[in-house]
Amino acid sequence: MKPAVTDIARRHHDAVASTHDSSERTRSAWHGDVQLGQNAFAPNQEDVHLHCESNLTARNKERHIFEGMVGSSLPLRRTLEEVMTVAPTDATVLIQGETGTGKELIARAVHNLSPRRDRQYVRFNCAAIPLGLLESELFGHEKGAFTGAVARKVGRFELANKGTLFLDEIGDVPLELQAKLLRVLQEREFERLGSNQTQQVNVRLVTATHRDLRQMVSEGRFRSDLYFRLNIFPVSAPPLRERRDDIPLLVKFFAEDCVRRINRRVKTIPANTISVLTEYDWPGNVRELQNFIERAVILSPGSELRAPLEDLDWSKQVAQSQPETLAQAEYGVILKALKESGWVVGGPGGAARKLGLKRTTLIGKMRKMGILRSTEAALSPLRQSLANRGSATRVGKSYELFAHKCSTS
């Protein structure tokens, strides 16, 4: 059984207490056990109420915030356990995960929990700089080293000396520069562009990428020796679709932050909104969810969050091949009959006659499944996505909550 997060944090505190007294805040930033495997928000729970006071430090325990990362799901806890295991060491860390999963927050946590926490933390995105300038940005240059070099420039490795250097999108570094990067990792020395003087550095390197470096090595686009040097301690940033229990916490966290920043009056998040957002796969992960919640807060003039659920692209849901349940088959048959009858329920040409049901029986089934003509266009992608997951109970509750909200608005 996985150890409790409090036990992990306590072990980390004992390991690094001799290097810095402030590690006590690390233990207090993430405290309290949660029941693994238990949904943080079920579809039949009540609305979420926001707390938008300016000083939220005391609420970090309740909101499960650790070094800026919000959540209490098992995948996230595993990642945090890895972070707290490697942080007190000086090992190179490779963070792998999809775009928007919070790789930079993980890198920052590695630095903040390390003996180098009081030193420089330098972050650099390798994909944001033209290839011709990348070497100069990393290693610096002397005056006159190339056209436009009008003064000496200190590179990122020198800036991060005795501290931590975070190189994001390390998979975008070109092959011709990878050899020099390997040398500074192994020998802890390099030369600036246009200089013969060797510079000595002591840097803890943390890298991140959304690319498959192992595949790039097999294709000859990434040096194998550099990959093995970077991959000393790999850390995985789980996608949000594997952290569904964290979505209600994240929604509340982002909503409270946006309400404070843009001075809105939103105080509650409807339960059906949380249910729908939890079912969505979020291909853009936490970053996409954050942007969506900010847009929702902007669109909400009153005290209740009005999320633009119709903007969610359900066509990008991750396909899950599962056998169709009886409830799913019944839903499909009823929906087909309603469409063929022009959404006429009773009468000779109505859907009830086609299905061999009483009109009242069919209406009862429609209500139970959340089938309403006024919401069919907006909800059909959601229903199909939920149906593919094979959870008839959650499907029915999600439909009923969302459809009732739409029909009464």
Kinemage of the C-alpha trace (Angstrom):
@kinemage 1
@onewidth
@group {chain A} dominant
@subgroup {mainchain}
@vectorlist {calphas} color= white
{ca met a 1} P 0.000 0.000 0.000
{ca lys a 2} L 1.293 3.473 -0.835
{ca pro a 3} L 2.503 5.474 2.166
{ca ala a 4} L 0.455 8.483 3.210
{ca val a 5} L 1.599 11.801 1.866
{ca thr a 6} L 2.265 13.035 5.397
{ca asp a 7} L 4.687 10.131 5.934
{ca ile a 8} L 6.467 10.915 2.676
{ca ala a 9} L 6.813 14.558 3.624
{ca arg a 10} L 8.109 13.576 7.070
{ca arg a 11} L 10.804 11.381 5.527
{ca his a 12} L 11.801 14.229 3.250
{ca his a 13} L 12.014 16.622 6.212
{ca asp a 14} L 14.314 14.250 8.101
{ca ala a 15} L 16.553 13.925 5.037
{ca val a 16} L 17.121 17.628 4.415
{ca ala a 17} L 16.618 19.230 7.839
{ca ser a 18} L 20.356 19.531 8.306
{ca thr a 19} L 20.688 21.682 5.196
{ca his a 20} L 17.875 24.146 5.871
{ca asp a 21} L 15.520 24.817 8.768
{ca ser a 22} L 12.718 26.020 6.523
{ca ser a 23} L 11.859 22.501 5.354
{ca glu a 24} L 9.105 22.556 7.997
{ca arg a 25} L 6.971 24.545 5.552
{ca thr a 26} L 7.261 21.661 3.094
{ca arg a 27} L 5.501 19.366 5.528
{ca ser a 28} L 2.765 21.864 6.296
{ca ala a 29} L 2.130 22.705 2.626
{ca trp a 30} L 0.813 19.207 1.940
{ca his a 31} L -0.849 17.525 4.877
{ca gly a 32} L -3.709 15.156 5.430
{ca asp a 33} L -4.667 11.774 4.036
{ca val a 34} L -7.297 11.090 1.409
{ca gln a 35} L -9.071 7.859 0.569
{ca leu a 36} L -7.449 6.449 -2.541
{ca gly a 37} L -9.796 5.468 -5.327
{ca gln a 38} L -12.642 7.605 -3.966
{ca asn a 39} L -14.061 10.249 -6.273
{ca ala a 40} L -13.487 13.761 -5.001
{ca phe a 41} L -16.818 14.823 -6.466
{ca ala a 42} L -19.718 12.548 -7.346
{ca pro a 43} L -22.426 13.737 -9.777
{ca asn a 44} L -25.081 13.780 -7.044
{ca gln a 45} L -23.199 16.028 -4.647
{ca glu a 46} L -24.115 19.607 -3.894
{ca asp a 47} L -22.890 22.771 -5.586
{ca val a 48} L -19.354 23.952 -4.846
{ca his a 49} L -19.064 27.181 -2.853
{ca leu a 50} L -16.066 29.427 -3.442
{ca his a 51} L -13.920 31.076 -0.766
{ca cys a 52} L -12.298 34.136 -2.295
{ca glu a 53} L -10.573 35.760 0.666
{ca ser a 54} L -7.237 37.349 -0.185
{ca asn a 55} L -5.117 35.327 2.276
{ca leu a 56} L -5.462 31.665 1.390
{ca thr a 57} L -2.269 30.309 2.967
{ca ala a 58} L -4.203 28.719 5.809
{ca arg a 59} L -6.467 26.954 3.313
{ca asn a 60} L -3.704 25.066 1.522
{ca lys a 61} L -4.228 21.999 3.680
{ca glu a 62} L -7.930 21.861 2.858
{ca arg a 63} L -7.355 22.495 -0.856
{ca his a 64} L -4.524 19.940 -1.241
{ca ile a 65} L -1.921 22.344 -2.631
{ca phe a 66} L 1.699 21.241 -2.716
{ca glu a 67} L 4.324 23.527 -4.270
{ca gly a 68} L 1.657 25.037 -6.528
{ca met a 69} L 0.229 21.664 -7.604
{ca val a 70} L -3.430 21.112 -6.737
{ca gly a 71} L -4.887 17.654 -6.243
{ca ser a 72} L -4.988 14.510 -4.154
{ca ser a 73} L -5.378 11.760 -6.768
{ca leu a 74} L -3.199 8.661 -6.715
{ca pro a 75} L -1.293 9.492 -9.971
{ca leu a 76} L -0.381 12.944 -8.655
{ca arg a 77} L 0.628 11.552 -5.272
{ca arg a 78} L 2.934 9.076 -6.971
{ca thr a 79} L 4.577 11.919 -8.874
{ca leu a 80} L 4.984 13.968 -5.693
{ca glu a 81} L 6.528 10.976 -3.965
{ca glu a 82} L 9.107 10.773 -6.764
{ca val a 83} L 9.786 14.505 -6.463
{ca met a 84} L 10.363 14.320 -2.723
{ca thr a 85} L 12.611 11.286 -3.172
{ca val a 86} L 14.951 12.877 -5.705
{ca ala a 87} L 14.872 16.523 -4.558
{ca pro a 88} L 17.382 16.202 -1.659
{ca thr a 89} L 19.930 14.631 -4.033
{ca asp a 90} L 21.888 16.348 -6.791
{ca ala a 91} L 20.734 13.965 -9.533
{ca thr a 92} L 19.659 15.130 -12.981
{ca val a 93} L 15.882 14.880 -13.415
{ca leu a 94} L 13.956 14.310 -16.652
{ca ile a 95} L 10.263 15.274 -16.461
{ca gln a 96} L 8.118 13.733 -19.187
{ca gly a 97} L 4.492 14.500 -19.889
{ca glu a 98} L 2.012 16.024 -22.282
{ca thr a 99} L 1.716 19.753 -22.834
{ca gly a 100} L -0.084 21.520 -20.008
{ca thr a 101} L 0.474 18.871 -17.316
{ca gly a 102} L 2.510 21.132 -15.001
{ca lys a 103} L 6.062 20.035 -15.777
{ca glu a 104} L 7.427 23.446 -14.807
{ca leu a 105} L 5.730 23.237 -11.407
{ca ile a 106} L 7.372 19.872 -10.841
{ca ala a 107} L 10.768 21.330 -11.766
{ca arg a 108} L 10.232 24.226 -9.372
{ca ala a 109} L 9.279 21.780 -6.612
{ca val a 110} L 12.501 19.808 -7.165
{ca his a 111} L 14.468 23.030 -6.658
{ca asn a 112} L 12.450 24.274 -3.673
{ca leu a 113} L 12.849 20.966 -1.831
{ca ser a 114} L 16.573 20.670 -2.532
{ca pro a 115} L 19.647 21.946 -0.621
{ca arg a 116} L 20.044 24.501 -3.453
{ca arg a 117} L 16.741 26.215 -2.631
{ca asp a 118} L 18.482 29.436 -1.590
{ca arg a 119} L 20.463 29.603 -4.832
{ca gln a 120} L 19.446 30.678 -8.315
{ca tyr a 121} L 16.638 28.911 -10.145
{ca val a 122} L 16.954 29.619 -13.877
{ca arg a 123} L 14.348 28.398 -16.348
{ca phe a 124} L 14.795 28.312 -20.103
{ca asn a 125} L 12.551 27.083 -22.924
{ca cys a 126} L 14.703 25.525 -25.632
{ca ala a 127} L 11.847 25.691 -28.164
{ca ala a 128} L 11.321 29.436 -27.742
{ca ile a 129} L 14.708 30.523 -29.154
{ca pro a 130} L 15.844 30.337 -32.809
{ca leu a 131} L 18.339 27.511 -33.311
{ca gly a 132} L 21.093 29.936 -34.337
{ca leu a 133} L 20.917 31.702 -30.971
{ca leu a 134} L 20.399 28.672 -28.743
{ca glu a 135} L 24.097 28.030 -28.076
{ca ser a 136} L 24.667 31.668 -27.140
{ca glu a 137} L 21.677 31.637 -24.786
{ca leu a 138} L 22.860 28.501 -23.005
{ca phe a 139} L 26.617 29.076 -22.872
{ca gly a 140} L 27.033 32.815 -23.479
{ca his a 141} L 29.371 34.612 -25.906
{ca glu a 142} L 32.195 37.105 -26.014
{ca lys a 143} L 32.049 40.508 -27.626
{ca gly a 144} L 32.514 40.172 -31.387
{ca ala a 145} L 31.900 36.409 -31.395
{ca phe a 146} L 29.413 36.891 -34.253
{ca thr a 147} L 27.653 39.690 -36.050
{ca gly a 148} L 25.569 41.604 -33.532
{ca ala a 149} L 27.541 40.448 -30.469
{ca val a 150} L 28.325 43.953 -29.239
{ca ala a 151} L 29.015 42.913 -25.644
{ca arg a 152} L 29.824 39.876 -23.556
{ca lys a 153} L 26.778 37.793 -22.653
{ca val a 154} L 26.513 35.416 -19.720
{ca gly a 155} L 24.674 32.200 -20.594
{ca arg a 156} L 22.076 30.314 -18.605
{ca phe a 157} L 24.568 27.795 -17.228
{ca glu a 158} L 26.665 30.559 -15.694
{ca leu a 159} L 23.586 32.303 -14.324
{ca ala a 160} L 22.523 29.084 -12.609
{ca asn a 161} L 25.937 28.341 -11.097
{ca lys a 162} L 25.518 26.639 -7.685
{ca gly a 163} L 21.777 26.606 -8.303
{ca thr a 164} L 19.278 24.798 -10.539
{ca leu a 165} L 18.823 25.126 -14.296
{ca phe a 166} L 15.505 24.011 -15.773
{ca leu a 167} L 15.618 23.326 -19.516
{ca asp a 168} L 12.099 22.928 -20.880
{ca glu a 169} L 11.501 21.174 -24.227
{ca ile a 170} L 14.934 19.555 -24.169
{ca gly a 171} L 13.848 17.441 -27.137
{ca asp a 172} L 14.075 20.554 -29.351
{ca val a 173} L 17.838 20.958 -28.864
{ca pro a 174} L 19.545 20.286 -32.247
{ca leu a 175} L 22.000 17.414 -32.621
{ca glu a 176} L 25.004 19.694 -33.178
{ca leu a 177} L 24.453 21.306 -29.770
{ca gln a 178} L 23.748 18.110 -27.870
{ca ala a 179} L 27.455 17.188 -27.716
{ca lys a 180} L 28.308 20.436 -25.935
{ca leu a 181} L 25.390 19.934 -23.566
{ca leu a 182} L 26.634 16.433 -22.775
{ca arg a 183} L 30.085 17.778 -21.989
{ca val a 184} L 28.869 20.362 -19.488
{ca leu a 185} L 26.824 17.662 -17.758
{ca gln a 186} L 29.727 15.239 -17.508
{ca glu a 187} L 32.702 17.564 -17.034
{ca arg a 188} L 30.914 20.619 -15.579
{ca glu a 189} L 32.826 22.907 -17.892
{ca phe a 190} L 32.317 24.754 -21.189
{ca glu a 191} L 33.566 27.712 -23.244
{ca arg a 192} L 31.598 30.756 -24.249
{ca leu a 193} L 31.207 31.385 -27.957
{ca gly a 194} L 34.308 33.199 -29.219
{ca ser a 195} L 36.393 32.323 -26.143
{ca asn a 196} L 39.157 29.787 -25.413
{ca gln a 197} L 38.792 30.149 -21.654
{ca thr a 198} L 37.101 27.224 -19.946
{ca gln a 199} L 34.342 28.064 -17.469
{ca gln a 200} L 33.673 25.806 -14.493
{ca val a 201} L 30.085 25.461 -13.293
{ca asn a 202} L 28.221 23.559 -10.600
{ca val a 203} L 24.622 23.250 -11.781
{ca arg a 204} L 21.803 20.884 -10.891
{ca leu a 205} L 19.994 20.219 -14.186
{ca val a 206} L 16.280 19.517 -14.488
{ca thr a 207} L 14.870 18.963 -17.969
{ca ala a 208} L 11.386 18.426 -19.393
{ca thr a 209} L 9.835 17.411 -22.675
{ca his a 210} L 6.532 16.327 -24.205
{ca arg a 211} L 8.380 14.320 -26.849
{ca asp a 212} L 9.284 10.635 -26.766
{ca leu a 213} L 13.068 10.889 -26.407
{ca arg a 214} L 13.520 7.129 -26.613
{ca gln a 215} L 11.806 7.129 -30.006
{ca met a 216} L 13.925 10.104 -31.093
{ca val a 217} L 17.055 8.163 -30.133
{ca ser a 218} L 15.982 5.204 -32.278
{ca glu a 219} L 15.355 7.596 -35.182
{ca gly a 220} L 18.780 9.215 -34.794
{ca arg a 221} L 17.365 12.626 -33.815
{ca phe a 222} L 18.655 12.575 -30.232
{ca arg a 223} L 21.987 11.350 -28.902
{ca ser a 224} L 21.698 8.152 -26.905
{ca asp a 225} L 24.542 9.111 -24.531
{ca leu a 226} L 22.834 12.421 -23.728
{ca tyr a 227} L 19.501 10.678 -23.228
{ca phe a 228} L 20.989 8.241 -20.715
{ca arg a 229} L 22.695 11.145 -18.929
{ca leu a 230} L 19.429 13.095 -18.678
{ca asn a 231} L 17.335 10.071 -17.747
{ca ile a 232} L 19.046 9.383 -14.416
{ca phe a 233} L 15.808 9.983 -12.557
{ca pro a 234} L 12.698 10.191 -14.758
{ca val a 235} L 9.523 11.755 -13.361
{ca ser a 236} L 6.178 11.403 -15.108
{ca ala a 237} L 3.642 14.242 -15.171
{ca pro a 238} L 0.255 12.477 -15.465
{ca pro a 239} L -2.325 13.870 -17.915
{ca leu a 240} L -5.484 15.347 -16.440
{ca arg a 241} L -7.670 12.549 -17.821
{ca glu a 242} L -5.832 10.217 -15.423
{ca arg a 243} L -6.471 12.636 -12.532
{ca arg a 244} L -10.247 13.027 -12.765
{ca asp a 245} L -10.571 13.094 -8.972
{ca asp a 246} L -8.493 16.299 -9.012
{ca ile a 247} L -10.697 18.172 -11.485
{ca pro a 248} L -13.226 19.465 -8.895
{ca leu a 249} L -10.348 20.762 -6.752
{ca leu a 250} L -8.716 22.407 -9.761
{ca val a 251} L -11.992 23.965 -10.919
{ca lys a 252} L -12.555 25.487 -7.491
{ca phe a 253} L -8.942 26.667 -7.225
{ca phe a 254} L -8.928 28.359 -10.647
{ca ala a 255} L -12.386 29.852 -10.139
{ca glu a 256} L -11.411 31.400 -6.813
{ca asp a 257} L -8.236 32.807 -8.320
{ca cys a 258} L -10.072 34.333 -11.295
{ca val a 259} L -12.833 35.798 -9.124
{ca arg a 260} L -10.238 37.616 -7.040
{ca arg a 261} L -8.252 38.858 -10.033
{ca ile a 262} L -11.094 40.178 -12.169
{ca asn a 263} L -13.429 41.113 -9.316
{ca arg a 264} L -16.443 38.958 -10.211
{ca arg a 265} L -19.292 37.976 -7.889
{ca val a 266} L -19.253 34.219 -8.583
{ca lys a 267} L -19.827 32.270 -5.379
{ca thr a 268} L -21.049 28.827 -6.463
{ca ile a 269} L -20.304 26.241 -9.150
{ca pro a 270} L -23.312 24.074 -10.088
{ca ala a 271} L -22.962 20.369 -9.402
{ca asn a 272} L -23.879 19.480 -12.985
{ca thr a 273} L -21.062 21.709 -14.281
{ca ile a 274} L -18.536 19.881 -12.105
{ca ser a 275} L -19.925 16.562 -13.320
{ca val a 276} L -19.548 17.464 -17.005
{ca leu a 277} L -16.066 18.953 -16.547
{ca thr a 278} L -14.953 15.820 -14.710
{ca glu a 279} L -16.040 13.612 -17.607
{ca tyr a 280} L -14.195 15.661 -20.236
{ca asp a 281} L -10.725 14.390 -21.229
{ca trp a 282} L -9.007 17.834 -21.440
{ca pro a 283} L -6.517 17.212 -24.273
{ca gly a 284} L -4.762 20.442 -23.240
{ca asn a 285} L -4.649 19.185 -19.643
{ca val a 286} L -4.483 21.575 -16.670
{ca arg a 287} L -3.633 24.594 -18.814
{ca glu a 288} L -6.743 24.084 -20.939
{ca leu a 289} L -8.920 23.686 -17.844
{ca gln a 290} L -7.477 26.859 -16.332
{ca asn a 291} L -8.202 28.884 -19.467
{ca phe a 292} L -11.711 27.427 -19.694
{ca ile a 293} L -12.525 28.374 -16.094
{ca glu a 294} L -11.211 31.897 -16.611
{ca arg a 295} L -13.485 32.291 -19.636
{ca ala a 296} L -16.395 30.909 -17.596
{ca val a 297} L -15.815 33.419 -14.792
{ca ile a 298} L -15.691 36.283 -17.307
{ca leu a 299} L -19.012 35.105 -18.790
{ca ser a 300} L -20.686 34.889 -15.363
{ca pro a 301} L -22.300 38.196 -14.314
{ca gly a 302} L -24.087 36.717 -11.308
{ca ser a 303} L -23.220 34.578 -8.322
{ca glu a 304} L -23.356 31.247 -10.190
{ca leu a 305} L -20.653 30.093 -12.597
{ca arg a 306} L -21.940 29.888 -16.179
{ca ala a 307} L -19.509 27.586 -17.912
{ca pro a 308} L -19.699 27.487 -21.750
{ca leu a 309} L -20.025 23.694 -21.793
{ca glu a 310} L -21.100 23.760 -25.439
{ca asp a 311} L -17.549 24.879 -26.347
{ca leu a 312} L -16.016 21.588 -25.219
{ca asp a 313} L -14.844 19.490 -28.169
{ca trp a 314} L -16.028 15.986 -27.325
{ca ser a 315} L -14.780 14.655 -30.663
{ca lys a 316} L -11.256 14.615 -29.196
{ca gln a 317} L -12.159 12.273 -26.358
{ca val a 318} L -9.806 9.351 -25.912
{ca ala a 319} L -11.548 6.318 -27.361
{ca gln a 320} L -12.183 3.452 -24.964
{ca ser a 321} L -13.450 0.247 -26.523
{ca gln a 322} L -15.850 -1.379 -24.053
{ca pro a 323} L -18.853 -3.619 -24.673
{ca glu a 324} L -22.182 -1.796 -24.853
{ca thr a 325} L -24.326 -2.179 -21.750
{ca leu a 326} L -28.091 -2.807 -21.765
{ca ala a 327} L -28.697 0.774 -20.565
{ca gln a 328} L -26.580 2.165 -23.386
{ca ala a 329} L -28.390 0.053 -25.972
{ca glu a 330} L -31.773 1.172 -24.605
{ca tyr a 331} L -30.703 4.794 -24.751
{ca gly a 332} L -29.649 4.428 -28.391
{ca val a 333} L -32.925 2.733 -29.402
{ca ile a 334} L -35.051 5.391 -27.700
{ca leu a 335} L -33.063 8.244 -29.210
{ca lys a 336} L -33.313 6.713 -32.680
{ca ala a 337} L -37.081 6.277 -32.367
{ca leu a 338} L -37.513 9.875 -31.230
{ca lys a 339} L -35.519 11.216 -34.149
{ca glu a 340} L -37.453 9.070 -36.654
{ca ser a 341} L -40.757 10.298 -35.238
{ca gly a 342} L -39.715 13.947 -35.339
{ca trp a 343} L -39.614 13.974 -31.521
{ca val a 344} L -43.316 13.142 -31.292
{ca val a 345} L -43.791 10.938 -28.238
{ca gly a 346} L -47.479 9.919 -28.331
{ca gly a 347} L -50.018 9.270 -31.043
{ca pro a 348} L -50.111 6.847 -33.985
{ca gly a 349} L -46.776 7.995 -35.416
{ca gly a 350} L -45.087 8.685 -32.096
{ca ala a 351} L -41.974 7.098 -30.697
{ca ala a 352} L -43.917 5.297 -27.954
{ca arg a 353} L -45.960 3.381 -30.579
{ca lys a 354} L -42.764 2.452 -32.473
{ca leu a 355} L -41.173 1.125 -29.309
{ca gly a 356} L -44.277 -0.653 -28.061
{ca leu a 357} L -44.381 1.416 -24.889
{ca lys a 358} L -46.971 3.495 -23.136
{ca arg a 359} L -46.522 7.223 -23.602
{ca thr a 360} L -46.015 7.772 -19.859
{ca thr a 361} L -43.480 4.940 -19.699
{ca leu a 362} L -41.414 6.450 -22.503
{ca ile a 363} L -41.553 9.903 -20.910
{ca gly a 364} L -40.298 8.389 -17.654
{ca lys a 365} L -37.385 6.715 -19.423
{ca met a 366} L -36.542 9.956 -21.246
{ca arg a 367} L -36.431 11.856 -17.986
{ca lys a 368} L -34.308 9.189 -16.361
{ca met a 369} L -31.801 9.284 -19.227
{ca gly a 370} L -31.935 13.041 -19.632
{ca ile a 371} L -33.219 12.933 -23.208
{ca leu a 372} L -34.664 16.330 -24.035
{ca arg a 373} L -35.074 17.707 -27.521
{ca ser a 374} L -33.979 21.226 -26.457
{ca thr a 375} L -30.659 19.934 -25.204
{ca glu a 376} L -30.039 17.126 -27.669
{ca ala a 377} L -27.831 19.156 -29.987
{ca ala a 378} L -25.581 20.328 -27.153
{ca leu a 379} L -25.481 17.096 -25.174
{ca ser a 380} L -25.216 14.342 -27.786
{ca pro a 381} L -21.396 14.452 -27.920
{ca leu a 382} L -21.279 14.331 -24.109
{ca arg a 383} L -23.679 11.391 -23.944
{ca gln a 384} L -21.738 9.479 -26.562
{ca ser a 385} L -18.453 10.078 -24.742
{ca leu a 386} L -19.912 9.008 -21.410
{ca ala a 387} L -21.589 5.994 -22.966
{ca asn a 388} L -18.227 4.852 -24.318
{ca arg a 389} L -16.931 4.705 -20.757
{ca gly a 390} L -19.457 1.999 -19.852
{ca ser a 391} L -20.851 3.618 -16.701
{ca ala a 392} L -24.640 3.648 -17.043
{ca thr a 393} L -25.277 5.073 -13.573
{ca arg a 394} L -22.954 8.038 -14.040
{ca val a 395} L -24.288 8.562 -17.535
{ca gly a 396} L -27.870 8.772 -16.316
{ca lys a 397} L -27.035 11.142 -13.466
{ca ser a 398} L -24.889 13.374 -15.646
{ca tyr a 399} L -27.590 13.579 -18.324
{ca glu a 400} L -30.327 14.297 -15.801
{ca leu a 401} L -28.372 17.037 -13.996
{ca phe a 402} L -27.219 18.757 -17.147
{ca ala a 403} L -30.504 18.409 -19.016
{ca his a 404} L -32.522 19.706 -16.084
{ca lys a 405} L -30.270 22.729 -15.855
{ca cys a 406} L -30.637 23.468 -19.566
{ca ser a 407} L -34.399 23.005 -19.569
{ca thr a 408} L -34.917 25.389 -16.663
{ca ser a 409} L -32.544 28.127 -17.844
